């Protein structure tokens, strides 16, 4: 079997899809994108695909090593996201060629269903409670919410009380048997991280995510010891080497993104590395159905898996949503709060090529919002 060509589709709301074609009529799908930098990643994919033309797509590890190491300059969000989408597509081809789901090729599933969480919004406790109630009615057993919007370097007492009020509203709406996680989104300065985490701690969140931006990874050890709830991080880390310091710092949960951190191949290694530290894995995935399908394959075989993020109904999805690009929507049904382990070959989903082509004709130009504080200074989005 040989690779004969590929296509890239920039589709709304903010995704990039890759289709790799073979001489045996098999097509593998991947989702190589760094949100807000789709065009840049697209160029990187084109460069990485050039030496793969005519190659056997089943030599997945050799292709991964070449993509990561052969360009001399390596790592980072653009190159690793490009490699991730290619890796997903190659695994999809390999599974389809063998007639097996990827999880069977990785050693077989260790679970039959995969717990997931969805996002909720709401700027005040009343709106948050309504949003959570809607998610519960849809079957959710867990949700995630942002800690706050734009923050000052040292949030005021009022800001801290607002964080606590939102967490209290979430806990009241969910009760003791469901979970919520809090995403700091890197918006909190190291100086404020302890107070912010302590504001929500009494309401027992499942974890507090990215309490500081990734450039402050060296500070995580002290924060983990001081913050009285499990700490999660990893959506802006791109390789097993990037994850070593957070794991040594004692984070409870790692969150590699299978469209950013080298795809299925590398995230499988990251999960195994996390297991040696007693850490859990909760893949980051506010993305499309191909990225989610890749995550589910990894979740199925990961003993230390915790919970899976999904983007159904997320606030980014304007005009198009998670299921709009798949033919059999039942494969990604989450009405019980759990995904079933996909049993179809490859990634286990059928991409609706006609819908993809239609949406790609529209395209998108999604960019990360720019936020400023009241004094005009830039702050984290």
VENZI-V396394 format. One record per pair of residues at least 24 apart in sequence whose ideal C-beta (glycine too) atoms are under 10 Angstrom apart, sorted by the first residue. I is the first residue (numbers start at 1). J is the second residue. Records with the same first field share a line. If there is no record, write none. Layout:
I = J / J
This chain:
1 = 25 / 26 / 55 / 56 / 57 / 58 / 93 / 94 / 97
2 = 52 / 53 / 54 / 55 / 56 / 57
3 = 28 / 49 / 52 / 53 / 54 / 55 / 56 / 57 / 63 / 89 / 90 / 93
4 = 53 / 54 / 57
5 = 49 / 53
6 = 30 / 45 / 46 / 49 / 52 / 53 / 86 / 89
7 = 353 / 356 / 357 / 360
8 = 32 / 38 / 41 / 42 / 43 / 45 / 46 / 49 / 85 / 360
9 = 42 / 325 / 351 / 353 / 356 / 357 / 359 / 360 / 361 / 363
10 = 38 / 39 / 41 / 42 / 359 / 360 / 362 / 363 / 364 / 365 / 366
11 = 38 / 288 / 320 / 324 / 325 / 355 / 356 / 357 / 358 / 359 / 360 / 361 / 362 / 363 / 364
12 = 288 / 317 / 318 / 319 / 320 / 324 / 359 / 360 / 362 / 363 / 364 / 365 / 366
13 = 287 / 288 / 311 / 314 / 315 / 316 / 317 / 318 / 319 / 320 / 321 / 324 / 359 / 364 / 366
14 = 38 / 286 / 287 / 288 / 316 / 317 / 318 / 320 / 364 / 365 / 366 / 367 / 368
15 = 259 / 287 / 288 / 289 / 290 / 291 / 311 / 316 / 317 / 320 / 325 / 356 / 359 / 364 / 366
16 = 41 / 42 / 45 / 81 / 82 / 85 / 259 / 287 / 288 / 290 / 360 / 364
17 = 85 / 89 / 288 / 289 / 290 / 291 / 325 / 351 / 353 / 356 / 359 / 360
18 = 42 / 45 / 49 / 82 / 84 / 85 / 86 / 88 / 89 / 290
19 = 89 / 92 / 290 / 351 / 353 / 356
20 = 49 / 52 / 57 / 85 / 86 / 88 / 89 / 90 / 92 / 93
21 = 57 / 89 / 93
22 = 56 / 57 / 58 / 93 / 96 / 97
23 = 54 / 57
24 = 57 / 93 / 96 / 97
25 = 96
26 = 57 / 92 / 93 / 94 / 95 / 96 / 97 / 345 / 346
27 = 89 / 92 / 93 / 96 / 346 / 351 / 353
28 = 57 / 86 / 87 / 88 / 89 / 90 / 91 / 92 / 93 / 94 / 95 / 96 / 97 / 290 / 346 / 347
29 = 85 / 88 / 89 / 91 / 92 / 93 / 289 / 290 / 293 / 294 / 325 / 346 / 347 / 349 / 350 / 351 / 353 / 356
30 = 82 / 83 / 84 / 85 / 86 / 87 / 88 / 89 / 90 / 91 / 92 / 93 / 258 / 259 / 263 / 264 / 290 / 291 / 294 / 347
31 = 81 / 84 / 85 / 88 / 89 / 258 / 259 / 263 / 285 / 287 / 288 / 289 / 290 / 291 / 292 / 293 / 294 / 347
32 = 78 / 80 / 81 / 82 / 83 / 84 / 85 / 86 / 87 / 88 / 89 / 259 / 260 / 263 / 290 / 291
33 = 81 / 82 / 84 / 85 / 259 / 260 / 287 / 288 / 290 / 291 / 366
34 = 76 / 77 / 78 / 79 / 80 / 81 / 82 / 84 / 236 / 238 / 257 / 259 / 260 / 368
35 = 77 / 81 / 257 / 259 / 260 / 286 / 287 / 316 / 366 / 367 / 368
36 = 77 / 365 / 366 / 367 / 368 / 369 / 381
37 = 77 / 78 / 81 / 366 / 367 / 368
38 = 81 / 363 / 364 / 365 / 366 / 367
39 = 363 / 365
40 = 77 / 78 / 81 / 82
41 = 77 / 78 / 79 / 80 / 81 / 82 / 84 / 85 / 259 / 260
42 = 82 / 85
43 = 78 / 82
44 = 71 / 76 / 78 / 79 / 80 / 81 / 82 / 83 / 85 / 86
45 = 78 / 79 / 81 / 82 / 83 / 84 / 85 / 86 / 89
46 = 82
47 = 71 / 79 / 82
48 = 79 / 82 / 83 / 85 / 86
49 = 82 / 86 / 89
52 = 86 / 90
55 = 90
56 = 90 / 93 / 94
57 = 86 / 89 / 90 / 91 / 92 / 93 / 94 / 97
58 = 90 / 91 / 93 / 94 / 97 / 98
59 = 90 / 94
60 = 86 / 87 / 89 / 90 / 91 / 93 / 94 / 105 / 263 / 264 / 265
61 = 87 / 90 / 265
63 = 87 / 90 / 265
64 = 90 / 262 / 263 / 264 / 265 / 266
65 = 265
67 = 262 / 263
68 = 238 / 239 / 262 / 265 / 266
74 = 238 / 239 / 241
75 = 237 / 238 / 239 / 241 / 242 / 262
76 = 238 / 239 / 242 / 260
77 = 236 / 237 / 238 / 257 / 260 / 261
78 = 238 / 260
79 = 238 / 262
80 = 237 / 238 / 239 / 242 / 257 / 259 / 260 / 261 / 262 / 263 / 266
81 = 238 / 257 / 259 / 260 / 261 / 262 / 263
82 = 259 / 262 / 263
83 = 238 / 239 / 260 / 261 / 262 / 263 / 265 / 266
84 = 238 / 256 / 257 / 258 / 259 / 260 / 261 / 262 / 263 / 264 / 265 / 266 / 267 / 291 / 294
85 = 258 / 259 / 260 / 263 / 290 / 291 / 294
86 = 262 / 263
87 = 258 / 259 / 262 / 263 / 264 / 265 / 266 / 267 / 294
88 = 258 / 259 / 263 / 264 / 265 / 290 / 291 / 293 / 294 / 295 / 297 / 346 / 347
89 = 263 / 290 / 294 / 346 / 347
90 = 263 / 264 / 265 / 346
91 = 263 / 264 / 265 / 268 / 294 / 297 / 346 / 347
92 = 264 / 290 / 293 / 294 / 297 / 345 / 346 / 347 / 348 / 349 / 351
93 = 345 / 346 / 347
94 = 345 / 346
95 = 297 / 344 / 345 / 346 / 347 / 348
96 = 344 / 345 / 346 / 347
97 = 345 / 346
98 = 345 / 346
99 = 344 / 345 / 346
100 = 343 / 344 / 345 / 346
101 = 293 / 296 / 297 / 300 / 341 / 342 / 343 / 344 / 345 / 346 / 347 / 348
102 = 264 / 268 / 293 / 294 / 296 / 297 / 298 / 300 / 301 / 342 / 345 / 346 / 347 / 348
103 = 264 / 296 / 297 / 298 / 299 / 300 / 301 / 302 / 341 / 342 / 343 / 347 / 348
104 = 297 / 300 / 301 / 343 / 345
105 = 264 / 297 / 301 / 346
106 = 264 / 265 / 268 / 297 / 298 / 300 / 301 / 302
107 = 268 / 300 / 301
108 = 300 / 301
109 = 297 / 299 / 300 / 301 / 302 / 341 / 342 / 343
110 = 299 / 300 / 301 / 302 / 303 / 304 / 305 / 341
111 = 299 / 300 / 301 / 302 / 303 / 305 / 338 / 341
112 = 300 / 338 / 340 / 341
113 = 299 / 300 / 336 / 337 / 338 / 339 / 340 / 341
114 = 295 / 296 / 297 / 298 / 299 / 300 / 302 / 305 / 307 / 308 / 310 / 334 / 338 / 339 / 340 / 341 / 342
115 = 141 / 142 / 179 / 282 / 299 / 305 / 306 / 307 / 308 / 334 / 336 / 337 / 338 / 339
116 = 140 / 141 / 142 / 282 / 285 / 292 / 295 / 296 / 299 / 307 / 308 / 309 / 310 / 312 / 332 / 334 / 336 / 337 / 338 / 339
117 = 141 / 142 / 143 / 144 / 178 / 179 / 180 / 181 / 206 / 282 / 306 / 307 / 308 / 309 / 310 / 334 / 337
118 = 142 / 143 / 144 / 309 / 310 / 311 / 312 / 313 / 314 / 322 / 334 / 337
119 = 143 / 144 / 145 / 146 / 183 / 286 / 309 / 310 / 311 / 312 / 313 / 314 / 315 / 316 / 317
120 = 144 / 145 / 146 / 170 / 173 / 180 / 313 / 314 / 315
121 = 145 / 146 / 313 / 314 / 315
122 = 146 / 166 / 169 / 170
123 = 148 / 149 / 162 / 166
124 = 162 / 165 / 166 / 169
125 = 162 / 164 / 165 / 166 / 167 / 168 / 169 / 170 / 172 / 173
126 = 169
127 = 166 / 169
128 = 165 / 166 / 167 / 168 / 169 / 170 / 172 / 173 / 180
129 = 166 / 168 / 169 / 170 / 172 / 173 / 174
130 = 169 / 173
131 = 169 / 170 / 173 / 313
132 = 169 / 170 / 171 / 172 / 173 / 174 / 178 / 180
133 = 173 / 174
134 = 313
135 = 173 / 174 / 178 / 312 / 313 / 337
136 = 173 / 174 / 175 / 178 / 337
138 = 312 / 313 / 334 / 335 / 336 / 337
139 = 333 / 334 / 335 / 336 / 337 / 338
140 = 174 / 178 / 179 / 312 / 334 / 335 / 336 / 337
141 = 174 / 177 / 178 / 179 / 307 / 334 / 336 / 337 / 338
142 = 174 / 178 / 179 / 180 / 181 / 206 / 306 / 307 / 308 / 309 / 337
143 = 170 / 173 / 174 / 178 / 179 / 180 / 181 / 206
144 = 170 / 179 / 180 / 181 / 182 / 183 / 205 / 206 / 207 / 209 / 282 / 286 / 307 / 309 / 314
145 = 169 / 170 / 180 / 181 / 182 / 183 / 200 / 205
146 = 182 / 183 / 184 / 185 / 187 / 209 / 315
147 = 182 / 183 / 184 / 185 / 187 / 188 / 196 / 197 / 199 / 200 / 205 / 208 / 209 / 210 / 211
148 = 182 / 183 / 184 / 185 / 187 / 188 / 196 / 199 / 200
149 = 185 / 187 / 371 / 379 / 381
150 = 187 / 369 / 371 / 372 / 373 / 374 / 378 / 379 / 380 / 381
151 = 184 / 185 / 187 / 188 / 189 / 192 / 196 / 371 / 373 / 379 / 380
152 = 189 / 192 / 373 / 374 / 375 / 377 / 379
153 = 188 / 189 / 190 / 191 / 192 / 373 / 377 / 379
154 = 189 / 191 / 192 / 195
155 = 187 / 188 / 189 / 192 / 195 / 196 / 199
157 = 195 / 199
159 = 192 / 195 / 196 / 199
160 = 192 / 195 / 196 / 198 / 199 / 200
161 = 199
162 = 199
163 = 188 / 195 / 196 / 197 / 198 / 199 / 200
164 = 196 / 198 / 199 / 200 / 201 / 202 / 203
165 = 199 / 200 / 203
166 = 199 / 200 / 203
167 = 199 / 200 / 201 / 202 / 203 / 204 / 205
168 = 200 / 202 / 203
169 = 203
170 = 200 / 203 / 205
171 = 200 / 202 / 203 / 204 / 205
172 = 203
174 = 203
176 = 204
178 = 206 / 337
179 = 204 / 205 / 206 / 207 / 307
180 = 204 / 205 / 206 / 207
181 = 205 / 206 / 207 / 208 / 209 / 229 / 230 / 232 / 253 / 282 / 306 / 307 / 309
182 = 206 / 207 / 208 / 209 / 210 / 211 / 229 / 232
183 = 207 / 208 / 209 / 210 / 211 / 232 / 235 / 255 / 309
184 = 208 / 209 / 210 / 211 / 212 / 213 / 231 / 232 / 233 / 380
185 = 209 / 210 / 211 / 213 / 235 / 380 / 381
186 = 210 / 211 / 212 / 213 / 214 / 215 / 216 / 233 / 235 / 236 / 380 / 381
187 = 211 / 212 / 213 / 371 / 379 / 380 / 381
188 = 212 / 213 / 216 / 380
189 = 213 / 216 / 379 / 380
190 = 216 / 218 / 219 / 220 / 222 / 223
193 = 219 / 220 / 222 / 223 / 226 / 227 / 231
194 = 222 / 223 / 226 / 227 / 228
196 = 227
197 = 223 / 226 / 227 / 228 / 229 / 231
198 = 226 / 227 / 228 / 229
200 = 229
201 = 227 / 228 / 229
202 = 228 / 229
203 = 229
204 = 228 / 229
205 = 229 / 230 / 232
206 = 230 / 232 / 252 / 253 / 282 / 306 / 307
207 = 231 / 232 / 233 / 251 / 252 / 253 / 255 / 280 / 282 / 306 / 307
208 = 232 / 233 / 252 / 253
209 = 233 / 234 / 235 / 253 / 255 / 282 / 284 / 309
210 = 234 / 235 / 236 / 255 / 284
211 = 251
213 = 380
214 = 238 / 242 / 246
217 = 242 / 243 / 244 / 245 / 246 / 248 / 249 / 251
218 = 245 / 246 / 249
219 = 249
220 = 245 / 246 / 247 / 248 / 249 / 250 / 251
221 = 245 / 246 / 248 / 249 / 250 / 251
222 = 249
223 = 249 / 250 / 251
224 = 249 / 250 / 251 / 252
225 = 249 / 250
230 = 279 / 280 / 306
232 = 279 / 280 / 281 / 282 / 284 / 306
233 = 284
234 = 260 / 261 / 267 / 270 / 274 / 279 / 281 / 282 / 283 / 284
235 = 260 / 261 / 283 / 284 / 285 / 286 / 309
236 = 260 / 261 / 284
237 = 261 / 270 / 284
238 = 262 / 266 / 270
239 = 266 / 267 / 269 / 270
240 = 266 / 267 / 268 / 269 / 270 / 271 / 272 / 273 / 274
241 = 270 / 273
242 = 270
243 = 267 / 269 / 270 / 271 / 273 / 274 / 277 / 279
244 = 270 / 273 / 277
246 = 274 / 277 / 279
247 = 273 / 274 / 276 / 277 / 278 / 279
248 = 277
249 = 277
250 = 277 / 278 / 279
251 = 277 / 279 / 280
252 = 277 / 278 / 279 / 280 / 282 / 306
253 = 279 / 280 / 281 / 282 / 304 / 306 / 307
254 = 279 / 280 / 281 / 282 / 283 / 284 / 304 / 306
255 = 280 / 281 / 282 / 283 / 284 / 285 / 306 / 309
256 = 281 / 282 / 283 / 284 / 285 / 295 / 298
257 = 283 / 284 / 285 / 286 / 287 / 291 / 295 / 309
258 = 283 / 284 / 285 / 287 / 290 / 291 / 292 / 293 / 294 / 295 / 296 / 297 / 298 / 299
259 = 283 / 284 / 285 / 286 / 287 / 288 / 290 / 291 / 292 / 294 / 295
260 = 284 / 285 / 287 / 291
263 = 291 / 294 / 298
264 = 294 / 295 / 297 / 298 / 301 / 347
265 = 298
267 = 294 / 295 / 297 / 298 / 302
268 = 297 / 298 / 301 / 302
270 = 298 / 302
271 = 298 / 299 / 301 / 302 / 303 / 304 / 305
272 = 302 / 303 / 304
274 = 302 / 304 / 305
275 = 302 / 303 / 304 / 305
276 = 304
277 = 304
278 = 304
279 = 304 / 306
280 = 304 / 305 / 306 / 307
281 = 305 / 306 / 307 / 308
282 = 306 / 307 / 308 / 309
283 = 307 / 308 / 309 / 310
284 = 308 / 309
285 = 309 / 310 / 311 / 322
286 = 310 / 311 / 314 / 315 / 316 / 317 / 322
287 = 311 / 314 / 316 / 322
288 = 317 / 320 / 321 / 322 / 323 / 324 / 325 / 326 / 351
289 = 321 / 322 / 323 / 324 / 325 / 326 / 329 / 331 / 332 / 347 / 349 / 351 / 352
290 = 325 / 326 / 347 / 349 / 351
291 = 322 / 347
292 = 322 / 323 / 326 / 332 / 334 / 339 / 347 / 349
293 = 326 / 331 / 332 / 339 / 342 / 344 / 346 / 347 / 348 / 349 / 351
294 = 346 / 347 / 348 / 349
295 = 339 / 347
296 = 331 / 332 / 339 / 340 / 341 / 342 / 347 / 348 / 349
297 = 341 / 342 / 346 / 347 / 348
299 = 339 / 341
300 = 339 / 340 / 341 / 342 / 343 / 348
301 = 341
307 = 337 / 338
308 = 334 / 338 / 339
310 = 334 / 339
316 = 366
318 = 364 / 366
319 = 359 / 362 / 364
320 = 355 / 359 / 362 / 364
323 = 349 / 352
324 = 352 / 355 / 356 / 359
325 = 349 / 350 / 351 / 352 / 353 / 355 / 356 / 359
326 = 350 / 351 / 352 / 355 / 356
327 = 351 / 352 / 353 / 354 / 355
328 = 352
